[in-house]
Amino acid sequence: MTEWKLQAEELANCNCNFGCPCQFSVLPTHGNCEAVVVFDIESGHYGETDLAGVRAAGVYHWPGPIHEGNGQMQLIIDESASADQRAALQAIMSGEDTDEMATMWYVFSAMAPKKHETLYVPIELDWSREDRTGYANVTGVFDVKVRPIPNIVTGDPHRAAFHLPNGFEYRTAEAASGSAQTTGAAISLAFDATHAHLAHLNISGHGVLGA
C-alpha cells in the first residue's frame, strides 16, 4: 500500500437540511443523498508525489442513504495537476491505498459502483471557514456558494459546528448554507440553501490524523 497523507480545506454542499443527518447517523432528509465537494490541498504526498497546491472535487448521488450503496460518482482534478498528481488523487479519492472504512473517500467509492470518467478542468475557489462564506467554480461542471446559516427570526448569521472525535472525514467542521448547480457533470444536481460545511482535513490512508 502506498503511504499518503494530506492537509486540505474542504467545502461540501449536500441536499439535506442544515445539520446533515449523516453527521448524527440518521437517515437523509429527503431519503436520498446528493453532494458536491471541493478540496484545496495545502500540503501532502502520495508516496514520493508532492500534492501541495493541487485542487480536486467530486459529484455524488445515492438513491437512498449512502450506506445502502448503488450510488454514482464523478471526480474532478484541476487541469494544472501533473500526471503523477492526477494518478495520486485518483487513487486516494477512489479509496485505494486506504485501510478499510478509514476515510470518507473509501466509503464513498465503495458505495458508488458507477464511476463516471474523471474530468480535468480548472477549479477556482475562494472561501473562509471562519466566516462560512465563499465559492468554488469547477469550470463547466458545477458552481457552489456558501454563506452563514441565517437566524430563523432575525436573519443574522447563525453559527453552529460539528465535532466528530471518531469521524472519517474531519474532527471539526463549520456548518453553513450552500447552493450548488451542476452544468456539465455526468450527474445532474441542484441545491438551494441546503446543508454545507467547511472543514480542515488532516487525513491519511489510515484515517483522520487530528484537527
C-alpha positions, -999 to +999 in steps of 0.1 A: +000+000+000+014+034-010+016+057+021-001+090+017-013+119+038-026+154+032-039+186+048-066+204+029-095+228+032-129+212+023-162+227+012-192+204+009-228+210-001-255+183+000-293+181-005-302+178+032-314+203+058-289+223+077-270+200+101-269+170+077-285+139+093-254+118+083-234+136+110-258+120+136-262+086+120-298+094+109-314+089+075-312+117+049-338+145+050-353+135+017-344+098+017-315+101-007-281+117-007-265+140-032-235+162-028-207+183-044-174+186-026-143+206-033-108+201-018-080+227-017-048+208-008-023+227+013+003+201+018+007+163+015+021+135-005+013+102-021+045+081-019+071+104-034+045+126-052+040+161-037+004+171-036+007+207-023-013+232-042-035+207-060-073+211-061-099+184-066-137+179-064-164+153-066-200+150-075-220+122-058-255+107-059-271+079-040-307+068-045-310+062-007-287+066+023-251+063+015-247+031+034-272+013+012-249+019-018-260+018-055-246+053-060-226+070-086-197+095-085-176+117-107-142+130-097-127+162-110-090+172-107-076+206-115-061+206-150-028+221-136-021+188-118+008+168-132+003+132-144+017+118-112-006+141-091-036+131-111-028+094-106-023+100-069-056+118-063-074+093-085-062+066-062-068+084-029-103+096-039-112+062-052-104+046-018-072+029-029-042+026-006-065+031+023-074+010+053-109-004+051-135+023+060-108+046+072-117+077+051-148+092+035-132+086+001-131+049+008-167+048+019-180+070-010-162+049-036-173+016-021-209+028-020-208+042-056-202+013-080-210+036-110-180+057-116-181+083-144-150+094-162-127+117-142-126+153-156-095+176-157-106+212-157-098+245-138-110+248-103-114+283-089-122+288-053-122+314-025-138+307+008-134+314+046-140+286+070-143+311+099-167+333+081-186+305+064-186+324+031-172+319-003-175+299-035-159+273-058-162+271-096-154+239-113-153+250-149-181+235-169-191+211-142-206+229-112-207+261-091-212+261-053-216+291-030-218+292+008-230+317+033-238+317+071-270+299+081-295+327+088-312+330+122-348+319+117-361+351+134-336+379+127-318+366+097-285+374+114-257+349+109-262+318+130-231+297+139-230+260+145-202+235+143-197+197+144-171+179+165-166+143+155-139+127+176-141+094+156-150+108+122-135+095+090-135+129+073-127+156+098-126+163+135-144+197+134-164+215+107-183+248+105-219+245+093-232+268+065-259+273+039-249+262+005-263+265-030-250+245-060-258+238-096-242+213-120-237+225-155-218+197-173-213+169-149-225+133-157-247+137-125-273+164-125-278+182-092-292+215-079-294+227-043-306+260-028-300+269+008-292+234+020-266+219+043-230+228+037-199+225+058-163+238+057-136+218+074-098+214+077-087+180+067-057+162+082-060+127+069-041+097+056-047+062+043-051+051+079-077+077+088-081+112+103-049+123+120-062+152+140-077+187+139 
